[in-house]
């Protein structure tokens, strides 16, 4: 059942970003109203998923203990909450962590170029999502673009210090952003190092392979020559034996 809701839930979790952007960056009442309706629709998707899973799950309490994030998102982030408490809706973004982790695992199995592209995509998503979540949690007049600036500075380990988290929620988001940023820098550094090291190493490997191949060919040629010499000796010995037998027969 949860697999059937996987794509709608991921889309709903990603849509929280434009909702936050519209609420923080526009004064148009029409757009704000649309963002509120979208906020309700996003929350109802999570409610529908949880209700459907609980309806078919034999042991509901056990399932909720094993999957605490799904009920927490529904209980703690309804649009009915006061605006000051709406920051907990960033919990919905946590539903994006599972596919992002799968992307990170896939990046480690790919070649250097493919891994960098995938790691860059993961870093970009983290910068936008983490920045939006940071601005929403911290408040203090911060916009989404302020949050993205903070996330980019944090991920690149620049850390200008103009923005930093004041709340526990902001610190948690900061930890996640830092871990993804350090991982991306590690992948990028490894790819650059491989770029410079792989070329000479490949040439040395090819030279070694050619030398081994030449040695094997020389050994094979020498072995074939020895086999031919042995065959010639065997034929000469067979001829001598036949001649000896004929002489004995005549006697």
ROSE-4610 file (N, C-alpha, C; in Angstrom, 1 decimal, always signed):
// ROSE-4610
residu = [X/X/X/X/X/X/X/X/X/X/X/X/X/X/X/X/X/X/X/X/X/X/X/X/X/X/X/X/X/X/X/X/X/X/X/X/X/X/X/X/X/X/X/X/X/X/X/X/X/X/X/X/X/X/X/X/X/X/X/X/X/X/X/X/X/X/X/X/X/X/X/X/X/X/X/X/X/X/X/X/X/X/X/X/X/X/X/X/X/X/X/X/X/X/X/X/X/X/X/X/X/X/X/X/X/X/X/X/X/X/X/X/X/X/X/X/X/X/X/X/X/X/X/X/X/X/X/X/X/X/X/X/X/X/X/X/X/X/X/X/X/X/X/X/X/X/X/X/X/X/X/X/X/X/X/X/X/X/X/X/X/X/X/X/X/X/X/X/X/X/X/X/X/X/X/X/X/X/X/X/X/X/X/X/X/X/X/X/X/X/X/X/X/X/X/X/X/X/X/X/X/X/X/X/X/X/X/X/X/X/X/X/X/X/X/X/X/X/X/X/X/X/X/X/X/X/X/X/X/X/X/X/X/X/X/X/X/X/X/X/X/X/X/X/X/X/X/X/X/X/X/X/X/X/X/X/X/X/X/X/X/X/X/X/X/X/X/X/X/X/X/X/X/X/X/X/X/X/X/X/X/X/X/X/X/X/X/X/X/X/X/X/X/X/X/X/X/X/X/X/X/X/X/X/X/X/X/X/X/X/X/X/X/X/X/X/X/X/X/X/X/X/X/X/X/X/X/X/X/X/X/X/X/X/X/X/X/X/X/X/X/X/X/X/X/X/X/X/X/X/X/X/X/X/X/X/X/X/X/X/X/X/X/X/X/X/X/X/X/X/X/X/X/X/X/X/X/X/X/X/X/X/X/X/X/X/X/X/X/X/X/X/X/X/X/X/X/X/X/X/X/X/X/X/X/X/X/X/X/X/X/X/X/X/X/X/X/X/X/X/X/X/X/X/X/X/X/X/X/X/X/X/X/X/X/X/X/X/X/X/X/X/X/X/X/X/X/X/X/X/X/X/X/X/X/X/X/X/X/X/X/X/X/X/X/X/X/X/X/X/X/X/X/X/X/X/X/X/X/X/X/X/X/X/X/X/X/X/X/X/X/X/X/X/X/X/X/X/X/X/X/X/X/X/X/X/X/X/X/X/X/X/X/X/X/X/X/X/X/X/X/X/X/X/X/X/X/X/X/X/X/X/X/X/X/X/X/X/X/X/X/X/X/X/X/X/X/X/X/X/X/X/X/X/X/X/X/X/X/X/X/X/X/X/X/X/X/X/X/X/X/X/X/X/X/X/X/X/X/X/X/X/X/X/X/X/X/X/X/X/X/X/X/X/X/X/X/X/X/X/X/X/X/X/X/X/X/X/X/X/X/X/X/X/X/X/X/X/X/X/X/X/X/X/X/X/X/X/X/X/X/X/X/X/X/X/X/X/X/X/X/X/X/X/X/X/X/X/X/X/X/X/X/X/X/X/X/X/X/X/X/X/X/X/X/X/X/X/X/X/X/X/X/X/X/X/X/X/X/X/X/X/X/X/X/X/X/X/X/X/X/X/X/X/X/X/X/X/X/X/X/X/X/X/X/X/X/X/X/X/X/X/X/X/X/X/X/X/X/X/X/X/X/X/X/X/X/X/X/X/X/X/X/X/X/X/X/X/X/X/X/X/X/X/X/X/X/X/X/X/X/X/X]
num = [1/1/1/2/2/2/3/3/3/4/4/4/5/5/5/6/6/6/7/7/7/8/8/8/9/9/9/10/10/10/11/11/11/12/12/12/13/13/13/14/14/14/15/15/15/16/16/16/17/17/17/18/18/18/19/19/19/20/20/20/21/21/21/22/22/22/23/23/23/24/24/24/25/25/25/26/26/26/27/27/27/28/28/28/29/29/29/30/30/30/31/31/31/32/32/32/33/33/33/34/34/34/35/35/35/36/36/36/37/37/37/38/38/38/39/39/39/40/40/40/41/41/41/42/42/42/43/43/43/44/44/44/45/45/45/46/46/46/47/47/47/48/48/48/49/49/49/50/50/50/51/51/51/52/52/52/53/53/53/54/54/54/55/55/55/56/56/56/57/57/57/58/58/58/59/59/59/60/60/60/61/61/61/62/62/62/63/63/63/64/64/64/65/65/65/66/66/66/67/67/67/68/68/68/69/69/69/70/70/70/71/71/71/72/72/72/73/73/73/74/74/74/75/75/75/76/76/76/77/77/77/78/78/78/79/79/79/80/80/80/81/81/81/82/82/82/83/83/83/84/84/84/85/85/85/86/86/86/87/87/87/88/88/88/89/89/89/90/90/90/91/91/91/92/92/92/93/93/93/94/94/94/95/95/95/96/96/96/97/97/97/98/98/98/99/99/99/100/100/100/101/101/101/102/102/102/103/103/103/104/104/104/105/105/105/106/106/106/107/107/107/108/108/108/109/109/109/110/110/110/111/111/111/112/112/112/113/113/113/114/114/114/115/115/115/116/116/116/117/117/117/118/118/118/119/119/119/120/120/120/121/121/121/122/122/122/123/123/123/124/124/124/125/125/125/126/126/126/127/127/127/128/128/128/129/129/129/130/130/130/131/131/131/132/132/132/133/133/133/134/134/134/135/135/135/136/136/136/137/137/137/138/138/138/139/139/139/140/140/140/141/141/141/142/142/142/143/143/143/144/144/144/145/145/145/146/146/146/147/147/147/148/148/148/149/149/149/150/150/150/151/151/151/152/152/152/153/153/153/154/154/154/155/155/155/156/156/156/157/157/157/158/158/158/159/159/159/160/160/160/161/161/161/162/162/162/163/163/163/164/164/164/165/165/165/166/166/166/167/167/167/168/168/168/169/169/169/170/170/170/171/171/171/172/172/172/173/173/173/174/174/174/175/175/175/176/176/176/177/177/177/178/178/178/179/179/179/180/180/180/181/181/181/182/182/182/183/183/183/184/184/184/185/185/185/186/186/186/187/187/187/188/188/188/189/189/189/190/190/190/191/191/191/192/192/192/193/193/193/194/194/194/195/195/195/196/196/196/197/197/197/198/198/198/199/199/199/200/200/200/201/201/201/202/202/202/203/203/203/204/204/204/205/205/205/206/206/206/207/207/207/208/208/208/209/209/209/210/210/210/211/211/211/212/212/212/213/213/213/214/214/214/215/215/215/216/216/216/217/217/217/218/218/218/219/219/219/220/220/220/221/221/221/222/222/222/223/223/223/224/224/224/225/225/225/226/226/226/227/227/227/228/228/228/229/229/229/230/230/230/231/231/231/232/232/232/233/233/233/234/234/234/235/235/235/236/236/236/237/237/237/238/238/238/239/239/239/240/240/240/241/241/241/242/242/242/243/243/243/244/244/244/245/245/245/246/246/246/247/247/247/248/248/248/249/249/249/250/250/250/251/251/251]
x = [+0.8/+0.0/+0.9/+1.9/+2.8/+3.5/+3.7/+4.4/+3.4/+2.1/+1.2/+1.2/+1.4/+1.4/+2.8/+3.8/+5.1/+5.3/+4.9/+5.0/+4.2/+2.8/+2.1/+2.6/+3.2/+3.7/+5.0/+5.9/+7.1/+6.8/+5.8/+5.4/+4.8/+4.0/+3.4/+4.5/+5.5/+6.6/+7.4/+7.6/+8.4/+7.6/+6.3/+5.5/+5.4/+5.9/+6.0/+6.9/+7.9/+8.9/+8.3/+7.5/+6.8/+5.8/+5.2/+4.3/+5.0/+6.1/+6.9/+7.4/+7.9/+8.4/+7.3/+6.2/+5.1/+4.7/+4.6/+4.2/+5.2/+6.4/+7.5/+7.9/+7.6/+8.1/+7.1/+5.8/+4.8/+3.8/+3.2/+2.2/+0.8/+0.8/-0.4/-1.3/-2.5/-3.4/-3.9/-4.0/-4.5/-3.4/-2.2/-1.1/-1.0/-1.2/-1.2/-2.3/-3.5/-4.7/-4.4/-3.8/-3.5/-2.5/-1.5/-0.6/-1.2/-2.2/-2.9/-3.7/-4.4/-5.1/-4.1/-3.0/-2.0/-1.5/-1.3/-0.9/-1.8/-3.1/-4.2/-4.1/-3.9/-3.9/-2.7/-1.6/-0.4/-0.6/-1.2/-1.4/-2.4/-3.5/-4.5/-3.9/-2.9/-2.2/-1.6/-0.9/-0.3/-1.3/-2.5/-3.6/-4.1/-4.3/-4.9/-3.9/-2.6/-1.6/-1.7/-1.7/-1.7/-3.0/-4.1/-5.4/-5.4/-5.0/-5.0/-4.1/-2.9/-2.0/-2.6/-3.1/-3.7/-4.9/-5.6/-6.8/-6.5/-5.3/-4.9/-3.8/-3.3/-2.3/-2.9/-2.5/-3.1/-2.7/-1.4/-0.9/-0.5/-1.5/-1.3/-0.2/-0.3/+0.7/+2.1/+2.3/+3.6/+4.1/+3.2/+3.6/+4.0/+3.2/+3.5/+4.8/+5.1/+6.4/+7.6/+7.4/+8.4/+8.5/+7.4/+7.4/+6.8/+7.6/+7.1/+6.9/+7.6/+7.6/+6.2/+5.6/+4.3/+3.2/+3.0/+2.0/+2.4/+3.7/+4.2/+3.9/+4.1/+3.8/+2.3/+1.5/+0.0/-0.4/+0.1/-0.4/+0.2/+1.5/+2.2/+2.1/+1.6/+1.7/+0.4/-0.8/-2.0/-2.1/-2.7/-2.8/-3.6/-4.3/-5.1/-4.3/-3.0/-2.1/-1.9/-1.5/-1.3/+0.0/+0.1/+1.2/+2.5/+2.6/+3.9/+4.3/+3.4/+3.7/+3.8/+3.4/+3.4/+4.8/+5.9/+7.2/+7.4/+6.6/+6.8/+6.4/+5.8/+5.5/+6.7/+7.9/+9.1/+9.4/+8.6/+8.7/+8.3/+7.5/+7.1/+8.3/+9.2/+10.4/+11.2/+11.1/+11.8/+11.4/+10.2/+9.8/+10.6/+11.4/+12.3/+13.6/+13.9/+15.2/+15.4/+14.4/+14.6/+15.0/+14.3/+14.8/+16.1/+16.4/+17.7/+18.8/+18.6/+19.6/+19.8/+18.7/+18.9/+19.7/+19.5/+20.3/+21.8/+22.0/+23.4/+24.1/+23.3/+23.9/+24.2/+23.2/+23.4/+24.7/+24.9/+26.1/+27.4/+27.4/+28.7/+28.9/+27.9/+28.1/+28.3/+28.2/+28.4/+29.8/+30.1/+31.5/+31.6/+32.9/+33.2/+32.3/+32.2/+31.4/+29.9/+29.3/+27.9/+27.7/+28.7/+28.5/+28.5/+29.4/+29.4/+28.1/+27.6/+26.3/+25.2/+25.1/+24.1/+24.3/+25.5/+25.8/+25.5/+25.8/+25.4/+23.9/+23.2/+21.7/+21.2/+21.8/+21.4/+21.8/+23.0/+23.4/+22.5/+22.1/+21.2/+19.8/+19.3/+18.0/+18.1/+19.2/+19.4/+19.5/+20.2/+20.4/+19.1/+18.2/+16.9/+16.0/+15.9/+15.0/+15.4/+16.8/+17.3/+17.2/+17.4/+17.3/+15.9/+14.9/+13.5/+13.1/+13.5/+13.2/+13.8/+15.1/+15.8/+15.1/+14.7/+14.0/+12.7/+12.0/+10.7/+10.8/+11.8/+12.0/+12.5/+13.5/+14.1/+13.3/+12.6/+11.8/+12.6/+12.3/+13.1/+13.2/+12.1/+12.1/+12.9/+13.4/+14.2/+13.3/+13.8/+13.2/+13.8/+13.1/+13.7/+15.1/+15.2/+16.5/+17.6/+17.2/+18.2/+18.6/+17.6/+17.9/+18.8/+18.5/+19.3/+20.8/+20.9/+22.2/+23.0/+22.3/+22.9/+23.2/+22.3/+22.6/+23.8/+23.9/+25.1/+26.4/+26.3/+27.5/+27.9/+26.9/+27.2/+27.7/+27.1/+27.5/+28.9/+29.3/+30.7/+31.7/+31.3/+32.1/+32.7/+32.0/+32.5/+32.1/+30.8/+30.4/+30.7/+30.0/+30.3/+29.9/+29.0/+28.5/+27.5/+27.0/+25.9/+24.6/+24.4/+23.2/+23.6/+23.0/+23.2/+22.0/+21.8/+20.6/+20.5/+19.3/+19.1/+18.2/+17.5/+16.6/+17.2/+16.6/+17.0/+16.7/+15.5/+15.1/+16.1/+16.5/+17.5/+18.8/+19.2/+20.5/+20.4/+19.2/+19.0/+19.1/+18.5/+18.6/+20.0/+20.7/+22.1/+23.0/+22.7/+23.5/+23.3/+22.0/+21.7/+22.4/+22.3/+22.9/+24.4/+25.0/+26.5/+26.9/+26.2/+26.6/+26.5/+25.4/+25.3/+26.3/+26.6/+27.7/+29.0/+29.4/+30.7/+30.8/+29.7/+29.6/+29.8/+29.2/+29.3/+30.8/+31.3/+32.7/+33.7/+33.4/+34.3/+34.2/+32.9/+32.8/+33.5/+33.3/+33.9/+35.4/+36.0/+37.4/+38.0/+37.2/+37.7/+37.6/+36.6/+36.5/+37.7/+38.0/+39.1/+40.4/+40.6/+41.9/+42.0/+40.8/+40.8/+41.2/+40.7/+41.0/+42.5/+43.2/+44.6/+45.4/+44.9/+45.7/+45.4/+44.1/+43.7/+44.5/+44.8/+45.5/+46.8/+47.8/+49.1/+49.0/+48.1/+47.9/+47.4/+46.5/+46.0/+47.1/+48.0/+49.1/+50.1/+50.4/+51.3/+50.7/+49.4/+48.7/+48.8/+48.5/+48.6/+50.0/+51.0/+52.4/+52.7/+52.2/+52.5/+51.8/+50.5/+49.8/+50.5/+51.0/+51.8/+53.0/+53.8/+55.0/+54.7/+53.6/+53.2/+52.8/+52.1/+51.6/+52.8/+53.8/+55.0/+55.8/+55.9/+56.6/+55.8/+54.5/+53.7/+53.9/+53.9/+54.1/+55.5/+56.5/+57.9/+58.0/+57.4/+57.4/+56.6/+55.5/+54.7/+55.5/+56.2/+57.1/+58.2/+58.8/+59.9/+59.4/+58.2/+57.6/+57.2/+56.7/+56.3/+57.6/+58.7/+59.9/+60.4/+60.3/+60.8/+59.9/+58.6/+57.6/+58.0/+58.2/+58.6/+59.9/+60.9/+62.1/+61.9/+61.0/+60.7/+60.0/+59.0/+58.3/+59.3/+60.3/+61.3/+62.1/+62.5/+63.2/+62.4/+61.1/+60.2/+60.1/+60.0/+59.9/+61.2/+62.3/+63.6/+63.7/+63.3/+63.3/+62.4/+61.2/+60.3/+60.9/+61.6/+62.2/+63.3/+64.1/+65.2/+64.6/+63.5/+62.9/+62.3/+61.7/+61.2/+62.3/+63.4/+64.5/+65.1/+65.2/+65.7/+64.8/+63.5/+62.6/+62.7/+62.8/+63.0/+64.2/+65.3/+66.6/+66.4/+65.8/+65.6/+64.7/+63.8/+62.8/+63.5/+64.4/+65.1/+66.1/+66.6/+67.5/+66.7]
y = [-1.2/+0.0/+1.3/+1.2/+2.4/+2.7/+1.7/+1.9/+2.6/+2.3/+3.0/+4.5/+4.9/+6.3/+7.0/+6.2/+6.7/+8.0/+7.9/+9.0/+10.2/+10.0/+11.2/+11.8/+11.0/+11.6/+12.4/+11.8/+12.6/+13.9/+13.9/+15.1/+16.1/+15.6/+16.5/+17.1/+16.2/+16.7/+17.8/+17.6/+18.6/+19.9/+19.8/+21.0/+21.9/+21.4/+22.3/+23.5/+23.3/+24.3/+25.5/+25.3/+26.5/+27.2/+26.4/+27.0/+27.9/+27.5/+28.3/+29.6/+29.4/+30.5/+31.5/+31.1/+32.1/+32.8/+32.1/+32.7/+33.7/+33.5/+34.4/+35.5/+35.3/+36.3/+37.1/+36.9/+37.6/+38.2/+39.3/+40.0/+39.9/+39.2/+39.0/+38.0/+38.5/+37.7/+36.5/+36.6/+35.5/+34.4/+34.7/+33.7/+33.1/+33.9/+33.4/+32.4/+32.8/+31.9/+30.6/+30.7/+29.4/+28.6/+29.2/+28.5/+27.8/+28.5/+27.9/+26.7/+26.8/+25.6/+24.4/+24.8/+23.8/+23.1/+23.9/+23.4/+22.4/+22.7/+21.8/+20.5/+20.6/+19.5/+18.6/+19.2/+18.4/+17.6/+18.3/+17.6/+16.4/+16.7/+15.6/+14.4/+14.6/+13.5/+12.6/+13.2/+12.4/+11.8/+12.4/+11.8/+10.6/+10.8/+9.6/+8.5/+8.7/+7.6/+6.9/+7.7/+7.1/+6.3/+6.8/+6.2/+4.9/+4.9/+3.7/+2.6/+3.0/+2.0/+1.4/+2.2/+1.7/+0.9/+1.1/+0.3/-1.1/-1.4/-2.7/-3.3/-2.6/-3.2/-3.9/-5.2/-5.9/-5.3/-5.1/-4.5/-3.1/-2.2/-0.8/-0.1/-0.4/+0.2/-0.3/-1.5/-2.0/-1.2/-1.1/-0.4/+1.1/+1.8/+3.1/+3.3/+2.3/+2.3/+2.1/+1.3/+1.1/+2.2/+3.0/+4.1/+5.3/+5.9/+7.1/+8.3/+8.5/+9.7/+10.0/+9.0/+9.1/+9.7/+9.1/+9.7/+11.0/+11.3/+12.6/+13.7/+13.4/+14.4/+14.8/+13.8/+14.1/+14.8/+14.4/+15.0/+16.4/+16.6/+17.8/+18.9/+18.6/+19.6/+19.9/+19.9/+20.3/+21.8/+22.2/+23.7/+24.5/+23.8/+24.4/+25.1/+24.7/+25.3/+26.8/+27.4/+28.9/+29.1/+30.3/+30.6/+30.4/+30.7/+30.6/+29.1/+28.2/+26.8/+26.1/+26.8/+26.1/+25.7/+26.1/+25.7/+24.2/+23.5/+22.1/+21.4/+22.1/+21.4/+21.0/+21.5/+21.1/+19.6/+19.0/+17.6/+16.8/+17.5/+16.8/+16.6/+17.6/+17.4/+16.2/+15.7/+14.5/+13.3/+13.4/+12.2/+12.2/+13.2/+13.2/+12.5/+12.3/+11.8/+10.4/+9.5/+8.1/+8.1/+8.7/+8.7/+9.4/+10.4/+11.1/+10.2/+9.4/+8.4/+7.3/+6.9/+5.9/+6.5/+7.8/+8.5/+8.5/+8.8/+8.8/+7.4/+6.4/+5.0/+4.7/+5.1/+4.8/+5.6/+6.8/+7.6/+6.9/+6.1/+5.4/+4.2/+3.8/+2.6/+3.0/+4.3/+4.7/+5.1/+5.4/+5.9/+7.3/+7.8/+9.1/+10.2/+10.3/+11.3/+11.2/+10.0/+9.9/+10.1/+9.7/+9.9/+11.4/+12.2/+13.7/+14.3/+13.9/+14.5/+14.2/+12.9/+12.6/+13.2/+13.3/+14.0/+15.5/+16.1/+17.5/+17.7/+16.8/+16.9/+16.8/+15.9/+15.7/+17.0/+17.5/+18.7/+19.9/+20.0/+21.1/+21.0/+19.8/+19.6/+19.9/+19.5/+19.8/+21.2/+22.0/+23.4/+24.1/+23.8/+24.5/+24.0/+22.7/+22.2/+22.6/+22.5/+22.9/+24.3/+25.1/+26.6/+27.0/+26.4/+26.8/+26.4/+25.2/+24.7/+25.6/+26.0/+26.8/+28.2/+28.8/+30.1/+30.0/+28.8/+28.6/+28.4/+27.7/+27.4/+28.6/+29.2/+30.4/+31.6/+31.9/+33.1/+34.3/+35.3/+36.5/+37.3/+37.2/+38.0/+37.3/+36.1/+35.5/+35.0/+35.1/+34.7/+33.3/+32.7/+31.4/+31.6/+32.7/+32.9/+33.2/+33.8/+33.9/+32.5/+31.6/+30.2/+29.5/+29.6/+29.0/+29.5/+30.8/+31.4/+30.8/+30.7/+30.1/+28.6/+27.8/+26.4/+26.3/+27.2/+27.1/+27.4/+28.4/+28.8/+27.7/+27.0/+25.9/+24.7/+24.3/+23.1/+23.3/+24.4/+24.7/+24.9/+24.9/+25.1/+26.5/+27.5/+28.9/+29.5/+29.4/+29.9/+31.3/+32.3/+33.7/+34.1/+33.5/+33.9/+34.9/+35.4/+36.4/+35.7/+34.4/+33.7/+32.4/+32.1/+30.9/+30.5/+29.2/+28.8/+29.3/+29.7/+30.0/+29.0/+28.2/+27.2/+25.8/+24.9/+23.5/+22.9/+23.3/+22.9/+23.3/+24.6/+25.1/+24.4/+24.0/+23.3/+21.9/+21.2/+19.9/+20.0/+21.0/+21.2/+21.5/+22.3/+22.6/+21.3/+20.4/+19.2/+18.4/+18.3/+17.5/+18.2/+19.5/+20.2/+20.1/+20.1/+20.0/+18.6/+17.5/+16.2/+16.0/+16.5/+16.4/+17.2/+18.4/+19.2/+18.6/+18.0/+17.4/+16.1/+15.4/+14.3/+14.7/+15.8/+16.2/+16.7/+17.4/+17.9/+16.7/+15.6/+14.4/+13.8/+13.6/+13.0/+13.9/+15.2/+16.1/+16.0/+16.0/+15.9/+14.6/+13.5/+12.2/+12.1/+12.8/+12.8/+13.6/+14.7/+15.5/+14.8/+14.1/+13.4/+12.2/+11.6/+10.5/+11.0/+12.2/+12.8/+12.9/+13.3/+13.5/+12.2/+11.4/+10.1/+9.0/+9.0/+7.8/+7.8/+9.0/+9.0/+8.3/+8.8/+8.1/+6.7/+6.4/+5.1/+4.1/+4.6/+3.8/+3.5/+4.6/+4.3/+3.3/+3.4/+2.4/+1.0/+0.9/-0.4/-0.9/-0.1/-0.6/-1.0/-0.2/-0.7/-2.0/-2.2/-3.4/-4.6/-4.3/-5.4/-5.7/-4.7/-5.0/-5.8/-5.4/-6.2/-7.6/-7.8/-9.2/-10.0/-9.3/-10.0/-10.4/-9.5/-9.8/-10.9/-10.9/-12.0/-13.4/-13.3/-14.5/-15.0/-14.1/-14.5/-15.1/-14.5/-15.1/-16.5/-16.6/-17.9/-18.9/-18.5/-19.4/-19.9/-18.9/-19.2/-20.2/-20.0/-20.8/-22.2/-22.3/-23.6/-24.3/-23.6/-24.3/-24.9/-24.1/-24.6/-25.8/-25.8/-27.0/-28.2/-28.0/-29.1/-29.6/-28.7/-29.2/-30.1/-29.6/-30.4/-31.7/-31.8/-33.1/-34.0/-33.4/-34.2/-34.8/-34.0/-34.4/-35.6/-35.4/-36.5/-37.8/-37.6/-38.8/-39.5/-38.7/-39.3/-40.1/-39.4/-40.1/-41.3/-41.3/-42.5/-43.6/-43.2/-44.2/-44.8/-44.0/-44.6/-45.5/-45.2/-46.1/-47.4/-47.3/-48.5/-49.4/-48.8/-49.6/-50.3/-49.5/-50.2/-51.3/-51.2/-52.2/-53.4/-53.2/-54.3/-55.1/-54.4/-55.0/-55.9/-55.4/-56.1/-57.4/-57.3/-58.4/-59.5/-59.0/-59.9/-60.6/-60.0/-60.6/-61.7/-61.5/-62.4/-63.6]
z = [+0.0/+0.0/+0.0/+0.8/+0.9/-0.4/-1.2/-2.5/-3.5/-3.4/-4.2/-4.0/-2.8/-2.4/-2.5/-2.9/-2.9/-3.8/-5.0/-5.9/-5.5/-5.2/-4.7/-3.5/-2.5/-1.3/-1.6/-2.5/-2.8/-3.5/-4.4/-5.1/-4.1/-3.1/-2.1/-1.2/-0.9/+0.0/-0.7/-2.0/-2.8/-3.0/-3.0/-3.3/-2.1/-0.9/+0.3/+0.0/-0.9/-1.2/-1.9/-2.9/-3.5/-2.6/-1.7/-0.7/+0.2/+0.7/+1.6/+0.9/-0.4/-1.2/-1.4/-1.8/-2.0/-0.7/+0.4/+1.6/+2.1/+1.8/+2.3/+1.4/+0.1/-0.9/-1.6/-1.4/-2.1/-1.2/-1.7/-0.9/-1.6/-2.7/-3.5/-2.7/-2.4/-1.6/-2.4/-3.7/-4.5/-4.5/-4.6/-4.5/-3.1/-2.1/-0.8/-0.5/-1.0/-0.9/-1.6/-2.8/-3.5/-2.8/-2.1/-1.3/-0.1/+0.5/+1.6/+1.1/+0.0/-0.5/-0.9/-1.4/-1.7/-0.5/+0.6/+1.9/+2.4/+2.3/+2.7/+1.9/+0.6/-0.3/+0.0/+0.3/+0.7/+1.9/+2.9/+4.2/+4.0/+3.2/+3.0/+2.2/+1.4/+0.8/+1.8/+2.8/+3.9/+4.7/+5.0/+5.7/+5.0/+3.7/+2.9/+2.9/+2.8/+2.9/+4.2/+5.3/+6.6/+6.9/+6.5/+6.6/+5.9/+4.6/+3.8/+4.4/+4.9/+5.4/+6.7/+7.6/+8.8/+8.6/+7.5/+7.2/+6.8/+6.2/+5.8/+6.6/+7.6/+8.5/+9.7/+9.9/+11.0/+12.4/+12.6/+13.8/+13.6/+13.9/+13.6/+14.5/+15.8/+16.7/+16.4/+16.0/+15.7/+14.4/+13.5/+12.2/+12.6/+13.4/+13.7/+14.5/+15.4/+16.1/+15.1/+14.0/+13.1/+12.0/+11.9/+10.9/+11.6/+12.5/+13.3/+12.5/+11.4/+10.6/+10.0/+9.5/+8.8/+9.7/+10.9/+11.8/+12.4/+12.6/+13.1/+12.1/+10.9/+9.8/+9.8/+10.0/+9.9/+11.2/+12.4/+13.6/+13.9/+13.5/+13.9/+12.8/+11.6/+10.6/+9.9/+10.6/+10.0/+9.7/+8.6/+8.4/+9.4/+10.3/+11.3/+12.3/+12.4/+13.5/+13.3/+14.3/+14.3/+13.4/+12.7/+11.8/+12.5/+13.8/+14.4/+14.6/+14.6/+14.8/+13.5/+12.4/+11.1/+10.6/+11.3/+10.9/+11.0/+11.9/+12.0/+10.7/+9.7/+8.5/+7.7/+8.1/+7.4/+7.7/+8.6/+8.8/+7.5/+6.7/+5.4/+4.5/+4.6/+3.8/+4.1/+5.3/+5.7/+4.9/+4.3/+3.5/+2.2/+1.9/+0.7/+1.0/+2.3/+2.7/+2.1/+2.2/+1.7/+0.2/-0.7/-2.1/-2.3/-1.5/-1.6/-1.1/-0.1/+0.4/-0.7/-1.3/-2.4/-3.5/-3.8/-4.9/-4.4/-3.2/-2.7/-2.8/-2.4/-2.6/-4.0/-4.9/-6.3/-6.8/-6.3/-6.8/-6.5/-5.4/-5.0/-5.9/-6.6/-7.5/-8.9/-9.3/-10.6/-10.9/-12.2/-12.5/-12.0/-12.1/-11.5/-12.0/-13.4/-14.0/-13.6/-13.7/-13.3/-11.8/-11.0/-9.6/-9.2/-9.9/-9.7/-10.1/-11.2/-11.7/-10.7/-10.2/-9.3/-7.9/-7.5/-6.2/-6.3/-7.5/-7.7/-7.6/-8.2/-8.2/-6.7/-6.0/-4.6/-3.8/-4.0/-3.3/-3.7/-4.9/-5.3/-4.7/-4.6/-4.0/-2.5/-1.9/-0.5/-0.2/-1.1/-0.9/-0.9/-1.9/-2.0/-0.9/-0.6/+0.4/+1.8/+2.0/+3.3/+3.6/+2.5/+2.7/+3.0/+2.3/+2.5/+3.9/+4.3/+5.7/+6.7/+6.5/+7.5/+7.6/+6.5/+6.6/+7.2/+7.0/+7.6/+9.1/+9.5/+10.9/+11.7/+11.2/+11.9/+11.9/+10.8/+10.8/+10.8/+11.6/+11.8/+10.5/+9.7/+8.4/+7.3/+7.5/+6.5/+5.3/+4.1/+2.9/+2.5/+1.6/+1.1/+0.4/-0.3/-0.9/+0.2/+1.3/+2.4/+2.9/+3.0/+3.4/+2.4/+1.1/+0.1/+0.2/+0.4/+0.5/+1.7/+2.9/+4.0/+3.8/+3.1/+2.8/+1.9/+0.9/+0.0/+0.7/+1.6/+2.3/+3.3/+3.9/+4.8/+4.1/+3.0/+2.2/+1.7/+1.3/+0.7/+1.8/+3.1/+4.3/+4.3/+3.6/+3.6/+4.9/+5.3/+6.6/+6.9/+6.1/+6.4/+7.8/+8.4/+9.7/+9.7/+8.5/+8.5/+8.9/+8.6/+9.0/+9.8/+10.8/+11.5/+12.3/+12.6/+13.3/+14.8/+15.2/+16.6/+17.3/+16.6/+17.2/+17.0/+17.8/+17.7/+16.3/+15.8/+14.5/+13.4/+13.5/+12.5/+12.6/+13.9/+14.0/+13.4/+13.6/+13.0/+11.4/+10.9/+9.4/+9.0/+9.8/+9.6/+9.5/+10.4/+10.5/+9.2/+8.8/+7.5/+6.3/+6.3/+5.1/+5.1/+6.3/+6.4/+5.9/+6.3/+6.0/+4.5/+3.9/+2.4/+1.7/+2.2/+1.6/+1.7/+2.8/+3.0/+2.0/+1.9/+1.0/-0.4/-0.8/-2.2/-2.5/-1.6/-1.7/-1.8/-1.0/-1.1/-2.4/-3.0/-4.3/-5.3/-5.3/-6.3/-6.2/-5.0/-4.8/-5.4/-5.1/-5.6/-7.1/-7.7/-9.2/-9.8/-9.2/-9.7/-9.5/-8.4/-8.2/-9.2/-9.4/-10.4/-11.8/-12.0/-13.4/-13.6/-12.6/-12.7/-12.6/-11.7/-11.4/-12.4/-12.9/-13.7/-15.0/-15.6/-16.9/-16.8/-16.0/-15.9/-15.4/-14.5/-14.0/-15.1/-16.0/-17.1/-18.1/-18.3/-19.2/-18.7/-17.4/-16.8/-16.8/-16.6/-16.7/-18.1/-19.1/-20.5/-20.8/-20.4/-20.7/-20.0/-18.8/-18.1/-18.8/-19.3/-20.0/-21.3/-22.0/-23.2/-22.9/-21.9/-21.5/-21.2/-20.4/-20.0/-21.2/-22.1/-23.4/-24.2/-24.3/-25.1/-24.5/-23.2/-22.5/-22.7/-22.7/-22.9/-24.3/-25.3/-26.7/-26.8/-26.2/-26.3/-25.7/-24.5/-23.9/-24.7/-25.3/-26.2/-27.4/-28.0/-29.1/-28.8/-27.6/-27.2/-26.9/-26.2/-25.9/-27.1/-28.1/-29.4/-30.1/-30.0/-30.6/-29.9/-28.6/-27.9/-28.2/-28.3/-28.7/-30.0/-31.0/-32.3/-32.3/-31.5/-31.4/-30.8/-29.8/-29.1/-30.1/-30.9/-31.9/-32.9/-33.4/-34.3/-33.7/-32.4/-31.8/-31.6/-31.3/-31.2/-32.5/-33.6/-34.9/-35.3/-34.9/-35.2/-34.4/-33.2/-32.3/-32.8/-33.3/-33.9/-35.1/-35.9/-37.1/-36.7/-35.7/-35.3/-34.8/-34.0/-33.5/-34.6/-35.6/-36.7/-37.4/-37.7/-38.4/-37.6/-36.2/-35.4/-35.4/-35.4/-35.5/-36.8/-37.9/-39.2/-39.2/-38.7/-38.7/-37.9/-36.7/-35.9/-36.6/-37.3/-38.0/-39.1/-39.8/-40.9/-40.3/-39.1/-38.5/-38.0]
